[in-house]
């Protein structure tokens, strides 16, 4: 998770208080974005710059994962899609 500033009840930034926000494609630290699935043999890798041109840097990573995977199991219950970002320690 990415750390950001926490808002007070009136919507003002609270000094020295922190919270988390959903990471975006802009936050991705590597040149390549890699996906893999625990439920099937599907794998893929995509250049970050091309993804940013297509989806924009503010695309939340969970939403990007779902769009790229385009998995038929995405809406399934029980035997659902197991797509995840892989290779985080490899680059």
C-alpha positions as a printed NumPy array, in Angstrom:
array([[  0.   ,   0.   ,   0.   ],
       [  1.058,   3.553,  -0.616],
       [  1.16 ,   5.912,   2.344],
       [ -0.517,   9.304,   2.08 ],
       [ -1.964,  12.045,   4.231],
       [ -5.028,  11.382,   6.392],
       [ -8.034,  13.695,   6.296],
       [ -9.725,  15.088,   9.41 ],
       [-13.519,  15.076,   9.826],
       [-13.834,  18.4  ,   7.968],
       [-11.756,  17.192,   4.999],
       [ -8.595,  19.064,   5.981],
       [ -5.233,  17.373,   6.019],
       [ -4.304,  16.243,   9.505],
       [ -0.721,  17.04 ,  10.428],
       [  1.479,  14.004,  11.129],
       [ -1.377,  11.538,  10.531],
       [ -0.998,   8.907,   7.848],
       [ -3.326,   6.527,   6.007],
       [ -3.067,   4.282,   2.961],
       [ -4.359,   4.618,  -0.583],
       [ -4.664,   2.218,  -3.484],
       [ -1.479,   2.133,  -5.573],
       [ -1.764,   3.341,  -9.165],
       [  0.084,   2.439, -12.336],
       [  2.23 ,   5.563, -11.866],
       [  3.384,   4.106,  -8.511],
       [  4.566,   0.832, -10.121],
       [  8.356,   0.78 ,  -9.573],
       [  9.413,  -1.361, -12.552],
       [  9.65 ,  -1.058, -16.34 ],
       [  7.546,  -4.215, -16.848],
       [  4.233,  -5.165, -15.261],
       [  3.981,  -8.942, -14.954],
       [  0.862, -10.975, -14.265],
       [  0.396, -14.642, -13.459],
       [ -2.515, -16.805, -12.334],
       [ -2.715, -19.476,  -9.633],
       [ -5.749, -21.098, -11.269],
       [ -4.548, -21.483, -14.875],
       [ -1.326, -21.32 , -16.925],
       [ -1.981, -17.751, -18.115],
       [  1.007, -15.402, -17.796],
       [  1.797, -12.008, -19.281],
       [  4.147,  -9.074, -19.187],
       [  3.477,  -5.534, -20.321],
       [  5.608,  -2.43 , -20.66 ],
       [  4.625,   0.169, -18.095],
       [  4.957,   3.066, -20.555],
       [  2.543,   1.431, -23.008],
       [  0.056,   0.685, -20.226],
       [  0.273,   4.304, -19.06 ],
       [ -0.408,   5.516, -22.615],
       [ -3.436,   3.22 , -22.853],
       [ -4.938,   3.498, -19.36 ],
       [ -3.289,   6.551, -17.776],
       [ -1.028,   6.756, -14.741],
       [ -3.92 ,   7.175, -12.288],
       [ -5.353,   3.718, -13.056],
       [ -5.597,   1.801,  -9.73 ],
       [ -3.495,  -1.363,  -9.889],
       [ -6.36 ,  -3.711,  -8.866],
       [ -8.511,  -2.297, -11.691],
       [ -5.625,  -2.566, -14.157],
       [ -5.072,  -6.192, -13.147],
       [ -8.712,  -7.028, -13.886],
       [ -8.682,  -5.212, -17.243],
       [ -5.471,  -6.845, -18.434],
       [ -6.342, -10.34 , -17.224],
       [ -9.735, -10.344, -18.949],
       [-10.34 , -13.684, -17.242],
       [-13.542, -15.664, -17.83 ],
       [-13.4  , -16.718, -14.16 ],
       [-13.466, -13.121, -12.872],
       [-17.134, -13.295, -11.847],
       [-17.04 , -16.955, -10.782],
       [-17.575, -18.053,  -7.208],
       [-15.596, -20.88 ,  -5.682],
       [-13.198, -21.451,  -8.579],
       [-12.509, -17.751,  -9.131],
       [ -9.685, -16.077, -11.021],
       [ -6.303, -16.185,  -9.278],
       [ -4.484, -13.452, -11.211],
       [ -1.789, -11.519,  -9.349],
       [  1.193,  -9.25 , -10.072],
       [  4.287, -11.426, -10.257],
       [  8.013, -10.798, -10.303],
       [  8.102,  -8.01 ,  -7.758],
       [ 11.503,  -9.12 ,  -6.42 ],
       [ 12.978, -10.093,  -9.803],
       [ 13.567,  -6.665, -11.354]])
